[in-house]
Amino acid sequence: MTQNKSILAWLEEMKALMTPDEVVWIDGSQEQIDALRKQACESGELIKLNQDILPDCYLHRTAVNDVARVEARTFICAREKENAGPTNNWMDPKEAYEMLYGIAKGRYKGRTMYIIPYSMGPVGSPFSKAGIEITDSIYVVLNMEIMTRVGKDVLEALGDSNDWVRGLHAKCDIDDEKRYICHFPEDNTIISVNSGYGGNVLLGKKCFALRIASFQGKNEGWMAEHMLILGIENPQGEKKYIAAAFPSACGKTNLAMLIPPEYYRNKGYKVWTVGDDIAWIRIGEDGRLWAVNPENGFFGVAPGTNEKSNPNALATTKKGTIFTNVALNKDTNTVWWEGLDKNPPVNAVEWKGSDVNGVEYTAEGNKLAHPNSRFTAPAINCPCISDEFNSGKGVPLSAIVFGGRRAKTAPLVYQSRSWNHGVFVGSIMASETTAAATGAVGVVRRDPMAMLPFCGYHMGDYFAHWIEMGKKLGDKAPKIFNVNWFRTDDEGHFIWPGFGDNLRVLDWIIKRCEGKVDANETAIGYVPKVDDINLEGLDFSRDALAGILEVDNALWSAEVDGIEEFYGKFGDKLPAELSEQLATLKNNLK
């Protein structure tokens, strides 16, 4: 399928190492995909679901010891330990290759080596990058076909270039003691062994699109960020685009697919999804920041997704979707998970594969679906997918939004005073743990720009790259904001209604970007005037709004201690600009 010498040389090396019985190129044709689905159903790797209700949908179960990303087994193999930084696990590349090739050697014997040429981003776009993943898993092939652009045209667009990412995946024995997901940023290489779970084996996802791409972006002058991208269309038909970063469990996918509240819908407002997870961002010819979603599908968490929380996500899963580790309803041959509805199937197969009475099973406190069970769905299925989704030029960003889950500290929304102050706001991003997560409630976990597990190099250098991008942008830089949908009252109940009503806050953000509303300056940045957030059609008092816009200087003084401790990790790699911002905050709080 290609004459590219660098690809052919690498594949020969991999064949010699892995010794497959058969080699199959994935060409992106529907015939080939259909044949692979059929083969996976025959081998038991996939279960074909009810084709009348869920056309082209399948169920897959991973091994019980292989259900999530494993941070402790994820390594950045930079040549210098210093370049991986204090927030990544590091391994010497020479030692890593030796160990990984030792584990993988000969492990395709009796198996097929599938070669997947794929593009992150629309094929041929100046934003896009190519990769080749080899795998012995049909599940990986079928998921990569949903999540990325796969096939011959990727190779044609690449030509004889050596700018492509090498990815080796081998299931081996799914041995969690020998499970490694290793990234070699200087070599454009990813190796994953002993896992079959999507987050560890769909190498285009976090591995390439964030860990490798963040390093590429630093070197090439662009950004790979863990951000959703959405468009807001006003009644005049004008569209403005926002990129937003949130740690897990902060409603990122819900925001990406937001449905405007009735008052806004009736006025003609619309929200368009460009991406739900990752943004590649470049400076355009006009000097502004432009963003694309490098993915082609959604790899979403199933539990909690329902008709009320995210109808657009649910609709997206109705065809062409692979469900992983959810429950099977045997009576209808459809899927079920906690939070889908209140009716667990009686005649159920729980996620590990045992027949159970779902009603009794859940009543005893058991989960029919794994809490991290997933759906892999084509983005094009999404009812609110943007017209710009497949555009190779991207969308211009008016605003960048950071957020976290804070009970008392952060107000509903505030704006940074400048780009560098915005980088500071992103760098101190944090969420408080909930009881469900750890048992310890309210522990503050820092997750700068929601990139802590995904930055492929030293995070101090990553902050410096953000500062550098701001210098290039000058006055064309998007405005930077922070939101917090999770302020609670003294009983621990959320005060702000969230979900679709978050559009009211985004509306204020857009108006700030357009210079249409004023704001109050506080110690931490600009906070809305109470009358500038539109509460029409919402049963929510001005007093309650004023309460969640309040900035408590005493709480922020305590926050400063946590920020100083966190910044201490970066030593002399912490940009001076961020130290200055911290000093300014301390001064303001006095």
Secondary structure, DSSP 8 states (H G I E B T S, - for coil): ----HHHHHHHHHHHHHH--SEEEE----HHHHHHHHHHHHHHTSSEE--TTTSTT-EEE---TT--S--GGGEEE--SSHHHH-TTSEE--HHHHHHHHHHHHTTTTTTSEEEEEEEEESSTT-TT-EEEEEEES-HHHHHHHHHHSEESHHHHHHHTT---EEEEEEE-TT--GGG-EEEEEGGGTEEEEES--SHHHH-TIIIIIIIIIHHHHHHHHT-EEES-EEEEEE-TTS-EEEEEEE--TTS-HHHHHT----HHHHHHT-EEEEEESS-EEEEE-TTSSEEEE---SEEEEE-TT--TTT-HHHHHHTTSS-EEES-EEETTTTEEE-BTTBS---SEEE-TTS-EEEHHHHHHTT--SS-TT-EEEEEGGG-TTB-TTTT-TT-EEEEEEEEE---SSSS-SEEE-SSHHHHHHHHHT-EEE--HHHHSSTT-EEE-GGG-TTT-SS-HHHHHHHHHHHHHHHGGGS-EEEEE-TT-B-TTS-BSS--GGGHHHHHHHHHHHHTT-S-EEE-SSSEEE-GGGS--TT----HHHHHHHT---HHHHHHHHHHHHHHHGGGGGGS-HHHHHHHHHHHHHH-
